[in-house]
Amino acid sequence: ERLGGDVRACYLDHCGPPLAEVADRPGIVVPLLFSPGYHVRVDVGAAIAETAVPMTLAEPPLLTSPGGWINGLLAEVRRSWPGSAVAMVTAGSRDDAVLRLWEDCAAATAAQIAHASGPGARLSQLALDGPTVAVPLLVARGYFGDTIAASAADLGIPVAALAGTS
């Protein structure tokens, strides 16, 4: 299904443009996020408050929802690297509920989970038996993508393209 109307991409941090630069008339903000962490609770509202025009916040469609987008991403990764284990790598979170969500997502998708920051295992701490591909669960290039790529390079494992890039 195609999105109608005027759709503009923006980012909260680590790359641009920010919402305030693309919001030149009233609209609806639909956050594209992997988990319900700090960005959902704090950063999106703060970004909306910085706009010069009224904006309405839509309920974010979390990309880790069971049976949804994440399964399609991992299916594509497994087609591209047949026989390889999958290590999903998040930016990280200090929120225990978010960390549990990631653990549940990993278990449901037969993947391992690592984090580039915050508590939780790093890519280098996973039990990587046999060929493995690192899958950065990020929507933009930047600091965390670079961190994940460097960790994977140190381990000699390939890295799938970032989810939000082509």
SULTAGI-V16326 format. One line per field, one symbol per residue. phi: phi as a letter, one per 20 degrees, with the letter a starting at -180 (. if undefined). burial: I if it has 9 or more other C-alpha atoms within 8 Angstrom, else O. A space follows every 50 residues. Layout:
# SULTAGI-V16326
phi: ???
burial: ???
This chain:
# SULTAGI-V16326
phi: .eeemedcebceamacefggededbgadedfdcebeeggffcfffffffe fecfcdeeffeffeggmdgfffffffffffcgnefddfcefobdegffff gfffffffdlcecccebmfofegfefeeenfccedfecdbfqgfffffff ffffemdfcfffgecd
burial: OOOOOOOOOIIIOOIOIIIIOIIOOOOOOIIOIIIIIIIIIOIIIOIIOO IOOOIOOOOIIIIIIOOIIIIOIIOOIIOOOOOIIIIIIIIIIOOOOIIO IIIOIIIOOOIIIIIIOOOOIIIOOIOOOOIIIIIIIIIIIOOIIIIIIO IIIOOOIIIIOIIOOO
